[in-house]
Amino acid sequence: MCRLMNRRFPAILAAVSSVMMLALLLCACGDGYARHPEDPAADPATVEPRIHAMVGNAADCFDQGRLHEAFRILKDAETLLGALSPEEAASVATRDMFLLEVYTANIYSNYRDFACAARYYASAMKFAASPRDSLQTLLNISVMSSHSGDSLLAARAAHGISTMTVPDKDYQKYAVAVAEAYVQKYFGDRSRSRDLFMQSLRTARSKGLKLHSSLTPVSELYEYYSSGGNLDSMLFWLDDYTRLAETFRAPEMMADVNKGYWKAYTLKGDRENALKAYNAYFSIVDSIYNPAGFQALNSRYNEENLNRTNDRMMRLELTVSRQKIILSAIVAAIAVAALIWLLWRRARMSQRRIFFLNREIARQEAASVSDPVARTPDTDDPPIPNADTEQPGDPSASDRTRHSELMRSVNAVLADPAVYCDPEFSITVLARLVGSNSKYVSQAINDSTGMNFRSFINSLRIKVARSRLAGNGEYASMTIQAISESVGFRSTSNFVLAFKKVMGITPSAYQKLAKNSIDS
């Protein structure tokens, strides 16, 4: 399906462009369309204060690490603005428009969609009210373009910084050094990049720039020495970065710091502290990032925008019956083409995100030997009914109590992976180990987890297999078949299907990503 769309997409795009040009021509001849009376932004006088409040709320959410909530607010603000005519939208404060684009770009940057972040920063340039805003936005465009591999745009933005006329020459010198450092990092000489980051840090500290200016060069210098395996220099810059992160208390900085200590302790062979840093890193990441949820949220807004566009097209009022017939066909064609485009884009984005996520998992778990497969007994179990409210002879209350107690026993037995990684392990064996019968065990698992016994056990086995595929210890040279057998699967094909269902990627691809991460 994806390959077919990749081949046909240029033709589809050309057809849609022709149809849209015809639609514009016909609309120019007709009466156009009026805004729907129920449109939430139909009263332009109320939009400006609403946009201002929404941008402020989004900024607060972003600073507190609540990225999804900030994204929802910003997208709702875009929806309000999208319903206005250009003349009405011009009444919104320029500063609010600038911040709306900048914070949206910041969120895409946090989720590593650097190309989209660069586009939003470029859009923010239209609303930059001061030379300092323009300079900072150009710097962001250069950095995001470097991350996304657009060398031309990155170099052009870096050149634009150097040719600007701004009152703050010290900050301009700092920005030029940072922009050129990123260009060198991704497209030139990494040693030259290191020297430029050193230069930008000296400028920031000797000229008394804001403390925040030191963050970028310090974090990049620690990353440079980390990638080179220079532990002493890495720890020197990591300690400096830690002090800055603790000053600002930004969640993403604290996550980056813990990731750095995780790698440092791993290089030193200090497994205990490495595990602590590992747990601290994922604790912060899990609290502020959810890439799958963000993708679903982004897709939802894309779909809503598509539906809103279609609704407006359906409300077109034409004066000639022939135009009405043609426009009806155009609306249908655009809807189908837009839906195909959306599916194609979502498929592409999904593949990229899955690759990135699993690459990070492989890199992170290559240093870890833990197998976090056991579930905390009391956390996810159904609540025990209140004895004061339970009616005698109430079978549902009795079942819930029995299932809750039974699941505690099940979780205790399954705390040892050796139990469920046995290929002979079955619900009958589990029932015997917990002193119950198969029917009750099956019902308890289904009620507590929403999965049947086989799916539940497979999910636990996949977690063990994931660690072993990362090449830890004795499993480093094992084949996919051997690893599937080691976690209890009798059939390699069944293991591949179960692994892909849970992880979104095949075991062989996961193993390859893990080995590449270790080699690099």
N, C-alpha and C positions, 0 to 999 in steps of 0.2 A: 504493500500500500504506500509506504513512504517513498520507495524507489520510484513508483509510478508517478507520485505527485512531484518528486524532484525533476522527472523528465518533462512532465506536462505543465509544470507551474508557470514557466515563461509564457507559454501559449495562452494559458488561462488568464494571466495577468494582462496580456495584450488585448484579449477579448473583452475583459472587464473594463479596461481603459477606454476602448472604443465605445462600449455601451454607455459608460459614464459621460463621455463627451457628447454623445447623442442626447443623453438625459439633460445635460446642462443647456444644450441648444434649444431643446423643446421647452424647458422651464423658462428660458429667456423670452420665449414667445408667448408663454402662458401667464397666468396670474400669480405664479409662485405658491407659497404656502404660508399660512399663518401659524403662529405659535399656539400650541394646544392650551386651552384655558386652565388645565390642571398641571401644567408644567411647573415644577417646584421653583424655578427661577423666573417665573413670568413677571414678577414685580422687581425691576432692576434697583429700585430704591432700597430694598431690603438686602440686596446681595452684598454690597460693600461691607457692612458691619458683620455679616455672617462669615464672609471670607476671612476677614481680619481675625475673628474669634477662632475659626477653624485652624488657621495657620498657627496661632498661638498655642492651641491645644495640641496640635501635631508636634510642635517644637518641644513641648513639655514631655510628651510621650517618647519622643526620640531620645531626649537627654536621659530619660529614665530606663532606656533599653526596651521599651514596649513598641517594637518595630511594627508588628502587625497592626496594632491599634493606630499608630501614626499613619501607616499606609492607607488604612480605610478612610481616615479623616481627609487626607490629601486627595484621594481619589474622589471622595464625595464633593470636595471643593472643585475639582476639575469638572465634575458633572454639572455643578451649578454654573460654572463659567461657560461650559460648552453649550448651554441652552440660551446664552445671550447673543445678540448681534454684536459685530465688532464695535459699533458705536457704544453699545451698553457696556461691553466688557472694558472699554477704555476708562470708565468711571471708577474702576477698582484701583485702589492705591498701588502705585508702582512697587513700593517696598514689599507689599503683600504678595504681589505676583512674583517678585524676585525670590522671596523666601519659599513660596510654594514650589517653584521649580528646583531650587537648591535642595530642600529637604527631600523631595522625591528622588532626586539624583543621589543623595546620601544613602537612602534606603536601598536603591538598586546597587550601589557600591558595596554596601554591607553584605548583600546576597551575591556579590561577585558577578553581577551582570554589568560589566564595565562599559560595554558598548552602549547600552541603554542609559547608563549614568552619564556618559559623555554627551549624549543627545540632550538630556535634560539640562546639563550645565550650559550647553550651547544655547538652549532656549532661554536660560536665565540671563545670558549676556544682554538680551534685548531690554531687560528691565534693570540692569545695574545702574544705580543712581550716582555712584561715586567712583573715582579712579581706583580706590582701594578694592571696591567690590569687583570691578572689571578685572583687576590684576589677579585677585584671588580666584575668580571664576576661570580665567584663562589658565592659571596653574592647575586647577582641578581638571580642566579639559585635557591638558597635556599629560597629567598623571593617569587619568582613566584611559586615554587613547594608548598610552604605553602599555598598560595592563592588557588591553584588548587586542594589541598587536597592530594598531593603525599607526605605523611609523610616520607617515606623511602628516597626518593631523597632529600628532604629538610634537613633531619638529616645528610645524607651523605655529602652534600655540606657544611653544617655548620661544620662538623668534619674536612673536607678538609681545611677550612679556618684556623682552629686552629693548623693544623700540617704543614702549609706552612712555608717556610723560606723566609722572606722578610726583606728588610732593615728598613722599616717604621713599627716598632713594635707598635707604638701608634695607627696607623690606623688599624693594624691587631687586636689589642685589641678592638677597636671600632666595627669592622666588626663582630668579634666573638659574641659580646654582641647583636648586631642587629639581626644576623642570629638566635641565640638561642632564642631571644625575639619573633621572628615570629613563631618559632617552638612551643614555649610555648603558644602563643596566639591561634593557630589553633588546637593544639593537646595536650596541657597540661594545666597548671595553668595560668589563666589570671593575677592573682596578681603577680606571678613570672615574667610574661611577662612585666608588668608595671615596676617592679624593674629593669629589664634588660635594658629597654628603658631609664630609669633614669640613669643607669650606663653608657650607651653609650653616652648620652648627656653630662654627667660630663666629660667623656674622651675627647669628641670633643671640649669642651670649655676650659678645663684646659690644654690640650696639644696643643692648638692653631691649630687644624685642620681647613681645609677650611670651610667657613661658610655654604656651601651646606650640610655638614655632619650633621648639626643640624636639617635639615628639617624633616628627617624621624622620629627621636625620638619625636620631638615636635608635629608633626601631629598625631602620634600614641597615645601620651599621652592625647592630646585633645580629640581624638576619644574614648579613654578608659573612661575618666570621662563623656563624653557625653552619652555613652551607659549606664552608671550607674546612670545618672540623677543628678550628682553632679555639679550643675550649677556654683558655685563659682570657683571650680578647672577647670571646662571646660572653663570658660571665661578667666582664668589666662593663660592657655596654648594656647587658641585661639588667644589672643592678641599677644602672642609671635610668633605664627605661622603667624599672619597677618603682623607683622614687617618683617619677613623673606620673605614672599610672595611679599611684596611691594618692597623689595630690588632686588629680581630676576625678578619681573614682568612677571613670567611665567603664561600663561592663565589658565592651569589646576590647579595651586596653588590658583589663585584668585577665581576660581570657587569653590574649596574646602573650602576656607575661607568664602565665601558668604553662602555656604550651612551650615557651622557651625553656623554663625550668625542667619541664618534663624531658625535653631532649637533652639538656645539659646533664641531668642526673643519670639519664640512660647512658650517655657517653662516659660518665665517670663510673658506671657500674653500680650505682646506688639505687637498687631496685625499690627499696621502701619509700624513699623520697620521690622517686620517679612515679610510683603508683599514686602517691598523694597528689602530686602535681597533675597527673593524668585525670584523677577524679575531680579535682578542682576545676580543671579546664572544661570537662564535659558538663559539670554542674552549671557553669556559667553559660556555656553554649546552648545547652538544652533549655535554659530559662529565657534566652533572648532570640534564638534562631530556630526556625522550623522551615527549612527550604521547601518541603513538600506542601506545607500549609500555605506558604507564600505563593507558590506556583498556582495552587488552587484559587487563592484569593485574587491573584492577578488575572487568571483566566476568567473568573467570575465577572470582573469589571470589564474585561474585553467583550464578554458575551452581552453584558448589559448595554454597553455602548453600541454594539451591533443591533440589538433589539430596539434601542432608542432611535437609531438611524432608520431602521426599517419602518418604525411607527410613523416617523415624520414623513417618510416617502409615501406611506399609505394615506397620509392626510393631504397629499397634493391636490389642489383644486385647479382643474384645467378648464379652458373655455371651449375647446374643440374636442368632439367625441373621438376623433382619430388619435389625438394626443393622449387621451385617457387610455385607450387600448395599448398604444405603444409604451406608455409609462408603466402600465401594469406589468407588461412583459419585462421591462427594464428592472423593476423592483424585484421580480422573481429571479432574474439572472444575477443581479448583484447579491441577493441573499444567498443563493447557492454558491456563487464564487467566493463570497466572503466566508461562508461556512467551511468551504474547502481550504481556503487560506488559513483560517483559524485552526483547523485540524492539523494542517501541515506544520504550522508554527508551533503548536502545542507539542506535536510529536518531536520536532527538532529540539525544543527547549527541554522536554522530558529526557531525551537521550543525553543531552549535555549535562543536565543536572545530576542524572544518575551516575554518569561517568565521573563527575567531579566529587560527588559524595563518596562513592566507593573508592576513589583514589585516595581521598583523605582518610577513610576508614583503614585502608590497607597500610598507609604510611603511619597512622597512629597506633594501630594494633600490632604492627611489626615489632614495636618496642615493649609490648605488654604480653604477659603470659597468663593473665587472669581470664577466667571463663564465667562471666556474670550471667548464669542461666537460671539460678534459683530465684523464685519469687518470694518476696516477704510474706510470710504466712498470714499475718493479721490485717495487712493493708487492703488487699483486693478481695478478701472473702466477704460474702454477704453478711450483713449485720445480724447478730443474734436477736431474735424477737424479745420484746419486753415482757417479762412475766406478768406485769400488771394488766397488760392489754391483750395477752394471748388468751383466747377462749378455749376451754377444754374440748378436746375432740376436733380441734381445727387442724385438718391434715396439711394445709399449706404452711402454717406456722411451724408445725412439727418437721416438715420436710426441709424448711430453711435452716432450722437448727441442726438437723442431722447433716445436711450438706455442708454447713459451715464447719462443723467439727471434722467431717470426713476430709474436707479439703486441707485442713491443717495437717492431717496425717499424710495426705498425698504429697503436699509440698515438702514435708520433712523427709519423706522417702526419696523424692526427686532432687533433693539437695546434692546428691552424689551423681555426677554425670555417668559414672560407670554403670549405674542401674539401668537408665533408659537408653544407653548406647549399646546395650546387649541386643543382638539381632533377634534373640528369642523372647525379648521383653514384649509382653502383651497386657491387655487389660485384665486378663485372668491372673497374671503374675502380680500386677499392681494390686488387685483386689486382695490377693492372698497376703501381700506384704503389709497392707493396712488393716487386715482383719475384717474385711467386708466382702460383698459380692459384686460381680461385674456390673449388674444393673445399677446399683446405688452409686458406684464409682463413676460410671458413665454419666449419670444424671448430675452428680455433683460437679464434674468437670464442665459439662455443658452449661449448667446454670451459672457457674462462677466465671468462666472464661469466654463463653459464647462460641466455643469450638468443640468439635467432637474429639474423642480420645486420640484418634490418629493424627489430626491436625495439630492438636496440643503437643503431642510428643515430637512430631516432626519439627515444630517451631523450636523446641529445646535442642534437638539434634543439630539444627541448622546453625544455632548460635555457637555450639561447640565446633562444628565444621568450619565456620567462618574464621575462628582463631587458628585452627590447624592449617587452613589454606594460606594463612598469612606467613607460613614458613617458620613457625616457632619450634625450636628444639628438634626432637626426633621426627617431626612431620615435614621437615624442610624438603626432603627429597621424595616424598610420597606422591603417587599419582592421584588423580581425581577418584578413580575407582577404589584405590586403597583407603583414601580418606572417607569416602562414602561408606565403605564397609566398616571402618573404625568407629563410625558414629551410629551404626546399627541398620543402615539401608542394605537390603539384599540386592536391589537393582540400581545400577548406576543411573539409568534413565529416570527412574522415580526420584532419585536424589537430585538430579539436575532440575527436574520440574519443580520439586519442592523448594530448592534453593532459589530459583529464579522468582518463584511466587513470593517468597519472603523478602529477598534482597533486591529484586528488580534487575538482576544481572546474573549471567551464568557463572558456575563455579570456576571454569577455566579462565574466563575474563577476569574474575575477581583475583584468582591466583596470579595471573600475569601482572595485574596492576600492583599487587602486593610485592612481587619480586622486583618489579621495576622501581618501586619506591625504595626498597631496601638497597638496591644497587646504586641509586642516585644519592 
